[in-house]
């Protein structure tokens, strides 16, 4: 059976498990499917507990995953005294982390390492950085990068989420950050050890994180004892309370800390603490330095995928290998920003919550659209998003990244729910589905952008984040779009276009959003040479119009059989309006029939901007779970005529596609089809004197053999980006996982040339 067939059968089986009738407990409440996230326990900062093999629970523990690397695992003890390992009918990040805590070999390495220390060093190593006053962390610290202003001041923010029970807020939580304009940068983010030789790379021991209960090394291993020089500058910032979540477990406060750092003549390491607890670090560039940054997308697994299948030797989870590679590159040469291109979290599981099952199991689409939203459902939706965000954003290598590299995040559909915005209007306007999108967008702004509209407003000029561009009102959610325009150096800006808040089946962004965005673009300083436009879904990518047409057809027999549940094809249609399951994905694409005109208009406007501002435009996207590079360029008419050299072609735009850092690649059949379509000639933009194709970036596979396609690489990946001062190129290094689960990557480089045409 091919991959597609296996996934269809697996999905049908999972559906049967998910939508069985839920049962209420003795208290009259349902047991949530997404496990409730508890506060961390003292004595460590944020409450993470040091693994203790001697006291690990051995009775009643569920079996661990197969020891594919001959490493045995033990279980930590949770805050209620029970094993953190749990048995669920689904596989989630929480499950994987709980059942893969750490390795014996890692502990042996740590013991030998400590034995070589002096007594004073060992004492310091175990010294606990205690917060005073103490806070019960739920998530964080998370870092966000905003922009750099005309005076050379770096602006950003930090966010923590705390449980009110057990936390002391007198005084309010304090964020202390220090930087030294005269110090040399000394990157030391985590330890990469050779505790086990795999032949494919090193195992990874991640340093402790304040809100991670599953930390695998000793608390002071990554340099908590930071000595400040006499020239160091220090700022203390009191937390601003921007929202309170009220749940069954009590109340939980979101604290925001605004950060402002005058840039120096050299890049600097910034050390920070919360309430004088554990020291963490991030890096800022020199004042006139173009930043080094990393881009990623699709930080989660789709339903039916077992994360342990992607866990190579030495890793605790299938989520961690490629993130650990990114962190290793960050240690070698620190990144100044971490750009999330969409699907930073997969929230499709909200429909598995027990309170949602009556709506989910309603068969007639008309009845589902008219289904009334109950207070129980509203509560369950918020409970899911809160618990799921806390769990994902505080766990594993991703947590180390978002606490040590300031984020710039833009959402895609899975940050809300699969396909939101690409379904017919009547479904999008329905009470239940609309509420899911509205609350998903609220939590996206809160956790990923540190924004609460009720606190921050919707006026650009008064917004606390200078990079924010407020667009038009969402047609299905009660928020306007929030695009982001951030400085990445004197020659580079990043525009993260919000392509989800205003999305409809016939629209990606409104005229109001485009007007606001292009107004800000034309106000950029004259020295800009590169504009990177982040769109989530690729703009220049093989289109599948024939498949879109087939799935939309009322005569499609597979859709009819799926709606009837015949021949086991119920998984062929979605659970919302019984349309073909893949149709929302196709409707998401810029090349879909419903978005084709808007896509062409946007490309033309970007060409006008490039020519007028004398700036190279580069497109960046994720979404499709594979790596690729599309290209738009001036159409050369006539046979055997050479293309215009890219540096002098203002229409030349590459579309770098980097996806996914965690999720599984598409089935081989899909990759083959997309690779074949990549060679097809498109005439869509010929009326604009623009040609479109794909670049054969992948001349070799990761092992040096001939690739299946030179245009598409179906392996997990992320992208490193930096400016080449010698050529003026913006260099995109797509880092592709060499072998599934092993973490180390192979680079494939593509360059965006500087603007060298005549103004």
N, C-alpha and C positions, 0 to 999 in steps of 0.2 A: 504493500500500500504506500502511495506517495505521501509527502509531508502534508499536503493540503487535506487529503482524506483522513489521515491520522488526527489532524487538528480538529476536523469537523466532528469525528466520533468522540474525541476527548471533550470537546465543548458540549456536545449533547449530554454526555455523562455528567459533566460539571453542572449543567443547567438543572438536571434532575435533582442534584444535591442542593443547589442553591435555593431553589424555589419550592422546597418542601414546606409544609405549613409550620410556622414557628410556634413555640409554646411559651406561655408566660410563666414566670417564676412565682414563688410564694408571695412576693411583694407586689404582684400584679404587673411587673415590668418585664419586658423582653430582655433576653441576654443578647447584647450586641455581637455581631459577627466580627467587626473590627475590635480587637481587644482594647479595653480601657487602659490608657497609659497612666501609670502611677508616678508620683514624685520620687525622685531619687533619695537615697538614704544617706545620713551622715556616716562616717566623718569626712569624706572627701568632698572637694568643691563640686557643687552640682549634685552630689550624692551618689556618684557612681561607686560601685563596690569592687574592691580588689578581689579577683578570683582566688579561691582558697581550695586547693584540691583536697586537703585533709577534711574540710567541713562540707564538701560538696554532697548534695543529696544523692543517695544511691538507691533508695527504695522508691518504687513506683515511677521511676523515670521512664519516659518513652524511649524507644530505640533511636539511636542517632543515625545520620546518613551513612552510607557505606564508606569505610575508611579507604578511599581510593588512593591516598598517598601514605598509607600505613601510619597515620596519626590518629590516636584515640582522643576522644573529647569528653570533657566533664561539664557539669551544669552548675551555673552560679545559682545563688539563692536570692529570691526576690525580696521586696520590701515587706511582704506579708509572711515571710518565712517559708513559703512554698517554692518549689523548683520553678525557675523561669521558663523551663521547657514545658510546652503544652502540645496537646494533640488536637489538630483541627482537620476538617474535611477539605480545607483549601491550603494552598501553599502561598505564604506571604513573606515579606521581608522580615516581619517580626518573628515568624516561625523559624526562618532560616537562621537568624541571629541567635535565637534562643537555643537552637539545637546544634550550633557550631561555635561554642564560646571561645575556646583557645586550644592550643596544642601542647602536649607534654614536651615536645622538642623545644618549643618556644620557651617554656618555663625552665628547662634544663640550660638553655642558652643564657637566660637571665641570671640563673643561679651562678653559673661560671663567671659571668661578667661581674657580678657583685663580689665574688670571692677575690677578685683581683684588685678591688678597691681598698683604700685605707679605711679604718674604722670611722674617721670623720666623714669621708665620702659616703660610706654606707648610711651613716646617720642622716646626712643631708638628703640622700636619695629617698629615704622613707619619710622625710619630714612632710607633713601634710599642710598644704596651703589652705588654711581655713578662712572662709569669708567672715567678715565681721562688719555689720550684723549678718546673720546667717540667712540664706535664701534657699528655698526648696525649688530647684530647677525642674522645669518640664521640658524645655527646649532652649537651645542657644548656648553661648552667644552666636548669633548669625551676623554677618557683615554685609553691608550694601555699599557699593560705590555709586556716587551721584555724578559729579563732574568736577572740573577745575575752572575757577573763574578767571577773569582778566587780570586779577592781581596775583595770580599764581597760588591761590589757596585751594587745597584739595578738600572736597566736601564728601562726606559719607555718613553712615550711621551704623549702629549696632542694635540688635533686638534680643531680648530674653523673654521667656515666658516662665512665670513662677506660680507655684501653688500658694494661695494665701494662707492656708493652714500650715503652720510650721515656718513661715517666713516672717522676718522682722522688717518692717518698713519705716522705722523711726531711727535715723532719717531714711528718706527714699533711697532705693538702690543707687549706688554711685559707680560710674564707669570712669576709670582712671587710665589715661593713655600718655605715653612718653615717647619722645623721639629725640635724636641727637644729630643736628646738622653737620657735626664734625666727625661722626663715627663712620667707620667703614662698614658696609653691609656684611652680615655674617649669617647667611641663610642656614637655618637648622630647624626644619619643620617636623621631621620624624626620623626614626632610625630604620634604615633598610639593612637587614641582616642576612647572612648566609647560614642561618641556623639549619637549613636543609637544602642540599644541592639537588635541584630538579633536572638540571640539564637544559632547562628552558628559561631560567631566570631565577631570581631569589625570592624566598618567602618574605613576607612583609609583616613587621611588627609596628602597628600604629601607636603613636604616643597617646597619652590619656586625653580625654576630652571632657570638659566640665559637666556636660549633660548626658554622657554616654554610660549607661549602667553595665555595658558589656566590654569595657576597656580591658585590653589584654596585656598591658605592661605596667610597670611601677609608676607611681604618680609623678615623680620628679624627673623622669627619664629624658624629657626634652627641654631641659634648661629652664626650670621655673625660677631659679635663683639668679635673676638678672641684676647686674650691677650697673647703675646709671653713672655716666661721666659727669664732670662739673658743668659741661656745656649743654646737657640734656634739658629739654623742655617738658613740662608735665602739665596736663589739664585734668581737672575733675569735673564730670558732668552728672548732674542729678537726672535720674530716669523720669521720662514723661509717660504717664499712664495713658495709653491710647485706646485700650479696650479691655473689657472683662468678660471672660467666658464663664457662664454659670452651668454646671453640669451636675450629674449625680454625685460626683466625688467632691463637690465644693465649688469654690470660685477660683479663677486663675487669671492673673493679670499680665498683660502685654506691656513691657517697658521699652521705650525707645530712647536711644542716646544719640544725639547729633554730634558728629565729629568734624573738626575743621583743623587742617594742618597746613601751615605755610610751607610750600615746597622749597627745597634748598638747591644748591648747585650740584648735588649728588643724590642718588636714590638712598632712601632711608628705611631701616626696619623700625616699625612702630610696635611697641610693647604695650599690652593692655591687660587690665584685670577688672573684675567686677567685685566690689566690696573688698578690695585688697586680697583677693583669693589667688587662684592659679594664674600664672602669667601665660599669655598667648601672644602671637605675633602676626603682623601682616606687613606688606611692603608698599611704599609709595615711590613713584619715579622722581627723577630730578626735574627741575622746573621746565626745562626745554627739551625733555626726553620724550620720544614716542614710546608708548607703553608696550610691554610684552603682555599678551593676554591669551587665555584659553577659552575655547568655545565647545559646548556640548549640547546634546539634546536627548530626549527619551530615556530618562533616568528611572526606569522601572520595567517590570515584566508584564506582558499581556496575560490575560486569563488563560489558564491551561498550561503555562510554561513552568517547569520545575527549576527554580533558581539554582539548585544544587548541581544541575547538569552543566552549569557554567562556572563551577568552583574548581579551580585547579589546585595543585599541591601547594600547601602553605597558606591558603586563604580560608577564612572563616565563612565566607558567603560568596555566592555567585555575583552579588552586587559589587564586590570590592575590587576584582582584579584590574579592570581598566582605570578605575578611579585611583588605585594605588600607583599605576603607571603615571598618571597625571601628577600625583603628589611627588613622585620621584623626580620628574622633570622640574617641578616647582622647587624642589630642594637644590637641584643643580643650578638653576637660574630662575629666581622667583618671578612669578606672574604678578602683575599689578591689578588684574581684573579677571573675573570668571563669568563668562557670558553664557547664560542659560537660554537656549534657542527654542524652548517649548517642551512641554511634558516633563517638567522637573519632578513631577509626582503624578502617579497614575491613580485617579480618583473614581474609576469606573465601578469599584466595589461598593459605592454608596447604595446601589440598588440591591445589594445582598442583605442589607440591614433588615431585621425581622419586621419592623413597622412598615416597610415598603412592599411587603410581599403580596398583600391584597391588590395593590395597584399593578405590580409586576405580572401577576398571574391572571389579571383581567385580559381576556383574549381579544375581544372586539376592539380594534383601534379607536372607534368612535367613543366607546365607553371609557377607554383609558384616557383619552383627551379630556373628557368631561369629569374625570374622577376628582372628588373634592380633596383638598389638602387638609389633613387633620393636624392638631397641635402636636400629637405624638410623632407624626411624620416630620414635621418641622424640627422638632427637638432632635430626632434621630439623624437628620441631615447634618445639623450643626455638630452633633456628637461625633459623627463619622469624620468630618473634615478636621475637627480639632485633634482627635486621637491619631488619625492617620498622618497628619502633618507633623505632630510631635514625634511620632515613631520614626518616620523616614528622615526628618531633618536633624535628628540627634543620633543616628545610628551609623556605624561603620566608617569607611573611608570618605563617604560623602560629607559626613559631619565634620571631619577634619578639614576638608576643602572649604566648606562654607563658613568655618570659623577662622580660616587663615588666608583666604583670598576673597576680597570684597566682590560681591555678586552684582551683576546687572541681569535681571531676569525678565523675559517676556513669555507670556503663556501661549499654549496651544490647546487643543480640545481636551486632552486627557487631564489637564490641570483642573478642568471643570467636570466633564464626563465625555465619553467617546462621541465625537461627531457633533457636539453642541454648536449650533448655528447653521448646520448644513442639512437639517431636516426641514420638511414643509412648515410653513408659518403656523398652521393650526396646532401642530404638535409643540412647536416652540412656545406658543402663547398659552399652552395649557398650564393649569395651576401647579401641578406636581413637577413637571419637567422644567418649567420656568423657574421655580423655586430652587431646584438643584443647580441650575446655571447661575442664578443670582447669588446664592450662598457660596458656590464654588469661586465666583469672581471676587466676592468679598474676602474670602480666605486667601486667595492668590495675592490680592493687594496687601493683606495684612502680613502674611508670613514671608512672601517673596519680595515685596516692595516696601514693607514697613509703613504702609499707608492705611489710614482709616478716613474715608471721605467725610464722615461726620466731624472729624477733628481737623482735617487738613483742607477741606473745601475743594472746589473745582475751578479755581481761578489760577491760571499759570503764574501770573506775576506775584501772587501771594503764597504760592505753594512752598512748603519747606524743602522740597527737592527741586532744585533749579532745572534739572534735566527733563522734568515732566512736561508733556504736551497734552493738554486736555482736548479731546475731540468732541464728537457728537454724542447724543444720548444713545444708550443701547436699546435696540428695538425690543429685546426680550428680557433684559435685566435692568435694574434701576440705577445704573451707573453709566457715566460717559466713558469713552475709551481713554486709556492712559498710555500714550506712546512715550518713548524715552530718547532724548538726544544728548549723548554724553561725549565729552572731550576724551580722546585717547592719545593725545599728544598734539604738538603745534601743527602737525600735518594731517592728522587723522581724527575723524568723528565717527561715532556709531549711532545710527538711527534704528532703534528697535520699534518696529511698527506694530501697533496693537491691531492684529487681524482677527480678533475673536469677539471683542465686546460689541461691535456693531455688525457682526457677520449675520447675513441671511442667506438663504439658498441662492438668491439672485444678486448678492452684494457681499464684498469682503469688507471694505471701509466706505464710510459715507463721504459726501462732498465736504461736509464740515470738518471731518478729520483730515482729509487731504489738504484743505485750505490752511488749516492750522499748522500742519507739518511742513508744507512747502514754504509758508511764510517764515518759519524758523530756519529752514535750510538756506533760504536766500539771505538771511542775516548773518550767516557764518563768516568768520574772518577771511580775508583774502588769501592768507597763506595756506589755507587748507588744500591738500593735494589728493586725499583719499576720503571718500565717504563709503562706509560699509552699511548696507541696508539689510537688517535682519527681518525676515518675513515668516519664520516658522515653517510654512510649506514652501517648497522650491518654486521659483518662477520659471526658470529654464530647466525643464526636465521632461523626459519622454511622456507623452500623453497617451491615454487609453480610451479615446472617444468611442471606439467600437464596443468596448466592454461596458462603458457607461450607457450607451444606447440600448444594449441587450438587457441590462439589469433594470432599466427604466420601463421597458416594454411590458404592457399588461398581458402580452401573449407569452411571456417567458414561462415555460412550464415549471422550472425549478422554483420560481417564486410562488406559483400557485400551490405546488406540492408542499413547500415549506410552510405556507400559511395554514394548510390543512394538517400539518404534522405527518404527512404521508412519507413512507419510505425512509424514515429517519432523517428527513431533510429540514427539521424544525430549526436547526442551527443556521440554515441558509438565509433566514430572515431575522431582522433584529427584534428586540423585545418591546420596542416603543411604538412603532406604527406598522410593523409587518412588511416594511420594504426590504429589498435585498440587503443583506448584511454589509456588503462591500460598497453599497451605493453612497453612503455618507462619506467614506474615504475618498471616493472619486469626486464627489461634489465639493470636497474640501480643496481640491487642486485648483491652482490658478488656470490651468489649461482645460478645466471643465467647460462645457458649452455655456453654462450660466455665468461664468466669470471671464470668458475669453475677451470680451470687449473691454472690460475694466483692466485686465492684464495688459492688453496692448496699449491702452491709454497711459497706464502707469509707466510702462517702459519708455514711451515717447516723452513723458514729462521728465523722467530721469535723464534722458538724452539731452533735453533742453537745459536742464540744470547743469549737467556735466560741461556742456559747451559754454554756457553763460558764466559759470563760476570757475572754469578751467580746473576741474576736479575729476579724478577717476572714480566712477561708481562701481562698487563690487557688491554682489548679492551673496547673502549667507543664509542658510536654511538647514532644517533637520527633518523630522517627521517620518521619513520613508524607510528608516532602519537599514540604510546602506550608504556607502560613500560614493560620491560622484561629483563631477564638475561640468556644468553646462556653460555655454558661451554665447553671447550676442555680439555681433560685429557688423560693420558696414557691408552691405551686399555689393559684390563686384560683378557687374554684368559683362557678359562676353566670355567666350571660351578661352581657357589657358591664360587668363589674367590673374596675376598674383593678388593675394589679399593685401589690404592696407596694413602696414606694420602696426601692431597693437599700440605702441606708445603714442602714435600720431592719429589714432582712430578714436574720436570722442565717443563713438557708439560701443566701443569694446568694453564689455562687462562680463566678467566670469561669475558664475553662480556656484559657490562652494557649498556642497551638501555634506554635512557631517552628522551621521545618525547611525546607530544609537550607542551611547556609552554603556548601557546596561542591557537593553532589550535584545531579543533574538532577531537575527536577520530574517527576511522573508524566505519562504520555501524556495527550493532550487528552481522549480518551474516558473515562479514569478520572476526570479532574478534573470533567468534565461530570456523570458519574454521582454523584460525591461531592457536587457542588454541588446536584444535584437532591434527593439524600437529606437534605441539610441542612435542607430546608424541611419534612420529614416530622414529624408529631406523634408523640412517644413517650410511652407510658403506663407505662413500666417502673417509674417511681418514684412513681406517683400514690398508692400505698398508704402512702408516707412523706410525703404532702402536698408532694411535690417535682415541679416541672415541669422539663423539659429542652429546650433549643433551641440554635440557633447565632445569633451576633450578626452583623448585616450590616455589618461593619467597612469593607469595601472598596467604598465608594460610587463611587469612580473608579479606573480603572487608573492605572498609574504615569505614563502620558503624558497623563492628563487625560480620556481617552475613557471611554465606558461599559464597565464590566468584564464579563467573561464570567460571573462570579458575584460577588455581594456577600458571599458567605460563605467562599469559598475563593480563595486567591491562589497560583497555580502558578508562583512565581518564587523564586529563591534569596533567603534572608533571614537576619537575626539580630535580636536584641531588646535594646534599651537600657532599663534600669529605674532609676527614681529615685523618691524620696519627695517629695511636694509638701507642704511644711510649712503652707501657707496653708489647704489643704482637708483635709489628712490622707490624701489619696488616694495609693495606690501606682500610679505611672504606667508603663505598659508601652508602649514605642514600637517597634513592629515595623518594622524597616528593610528594605524590599523593594528588590531590585536593579532599577533603572529599565529597563535594557536589558542583555540577556545579555552578560556579559564585560566591561562597562564600569565596574563597581565602585561608582559612586555610587548612592545609595539614596534612596527616598522613604519618609517615615514615616507609619504608621497607628497612631493612639493609642487605647488602651483603658485605662480606669481601674478599679482596685479600690477601692471607697469604704471609708472607715474604719468601724469598728463604732459605730453610733449608736443601737442598740436599747437598751431598758432592761435592765440587768443582771438 
